[in-house]
Amino acid sequence: MSDVTDFSNITEDRPSFVTHLECSATGDHYEPDFLQGLSDTGKPLLVRYDLEALAAALDREKLASRPSGLWRYREFLPVRRASSIVSLGETATPLVRLKGTEVRTGSSLVVVKDEGRLPTGSFKARGIALAVAMAKELGVERLAMPTNGNAGAALAAYGSRAGIDTFVFCPEDTPEVNVREIALQGARVWRVNGLINDCGRIVAEGAGPMGWFDVSTLKEPYRIEGKKTMGLELVEQFGWQAPDVIFYPTGGGTGLIGMWKVFHELKEIGWLGDLPRMVAVQATGCAPIVRAWETGAEHAEGWENASTLASGIRVPVAIGDFLMLRAVRESEGFAMAVTDEEIVASQEQVPVDDGLLLCPEGAATHAAYLQALEAGLVDTSDRVVLFNCGSGLKYPMPPMEANLDCQAPIDWSAIAGV
Ligand SMILES: *Cc1c(COP(=O)(O)O)cnc(C)c1O
């Protein structure tokens, strides 16, 4: 038996169909089974597969007969040896319908894909599970990254499980719970008096003296492959169809790029017809992709003085900017920014309406959906998926002020709130 609950998905008899890595800017090919960071032109590398052979080896019925979870999609992933996989139980995440929002807006279908159910409480587990498996497969002993919190937590956990040393650098205003979680899960972690790009520079500079491999967002090819399982899972849950519109809280963009990539892979093998519109959601305090989308630019300018309570999407400079913009434009989607006030309003509304706690970034997609409806960018008849990428339990919550004196007579009208 290999590892935790989905061990029956972690078997040796599922081959990988990787053929090569490809530079996302020039299309140049790179060898797949060696440690690779960025391409020679400094751009992200994408994993390419022999999709024809994949489709000959696997069909949707066979897939449906497997246990659920990330590792059921092995043929779409780059790991060659089952023994490389470290698993903490990467469960399939549920689609949770927001009836309250549907009633308020007159919409026909609004669902949240609740990624907060994954190990370490965020969808970063998907990408990191793949990055760590590939690091193990390729013999890496030290990994490092800059993080706003959730990626570092996942790296710490998967690194510890794999027996790989991890080094994590966080901006000093990273939520305290994240920093402590990273430390408790076995990484060496530092608060840095700067932003995520300052942390990124430290990781890049340390590669020589520390001998670590840099697993920053999109600086290695495999986190995207892990994140693309969101797209696989989503269309499988929709009966091998895509929803009409996906609202995605966009930071470094791994998920947006990964889903768009796998939708094309699925289309190519005939498992998916129409593709969804992709909406990149950012916060008004850090919206480089929105600004580039509005001006028609191919690349985004760095954002000065980035600030938003949604720390997971506070990414002022993203190396995959052109890939995100490409996905948004090709899909005939759009990019949209919401204020922190709107984020808080959705964060307070949705749990009361529908019992689902959202992280700030997830709440941003809900706020963006409301704004897009108002602006006529989406229609009430559209089937909409909002991504809640982390558990709301990992974030500070508003204070609760009610105290009751059990020695005194109880004022029931105060308790009833009348
Ligand atoms: C990392 C993160 C994001 C942004 O995801 P990307 O795929 O890197 O754009 C959004 N929400 C949360 C909670 C995150 O941790």
The ligand as a MOL file (V3000), in Angstrom:
LIG
                    3D

  0  0  0     0  0            999 V3000
M  V30 BEGIN CTAB
M  V30 COUNTS 15 15 0 0 0
M  V30 BEGIN ATOM
M  V30 1 C -2.6170 31.5290 -4.4640 0
M  V30 2 C -4.0160 31.8970 -4.2380 0
M  V30 3 C -4.7740 32.5000 -5.2460 0
M  V30 4 C -4.2020 32.8350 -6.5950 0
M  V30 5 O -3.9680 31.6870 -7.3460 0
M  V30 6 P -3.0850 31.6760 -8.6680 0
M  V30 7 O -3.4570 30.4280 -9.3670 0
M  V30 8 O -1.6620 31.7140 -8.2400 0
M  V30 9 O -3.4570 32.8930 -9.4530 0
M  V30 10 C -6.1030 32.7750 -4.9710 0
M  V30 11 N -6.6590 32.4880 -3.7800 0
M  V30 12 C -5.9650 31.8940 -2.7920 0
M  V30 13 C -6.6490 31.5890 -1.5030 0
M  V30 14 C -4.6160 31.5780 -2.9890 0
M  V30 15 O -3.9260 30.9960 -2.0000 0
M  V30 END ATOM
M  V30 BEGIN BOND
M  V30 1 1 1 2
M  V30 2 1 2 3
M  V30 3 2 2 14
M  V30 4 1 3 4
M  V30 5 2 3 10
M  V30 6 1 4 5
M  V30 7 1 5 6
M  V30 8 2 6 7
M  V30 9 1 6 8
M  V30 10 1 6 9
M  V30 11 1 10 11
M  V30 12 2 11 12
M  V30 13 1 12 13
M  V30 14 1 12 14
M  V30 15 1 14 15
M  V30 END BOND
M  V30 END CTAB
M  END
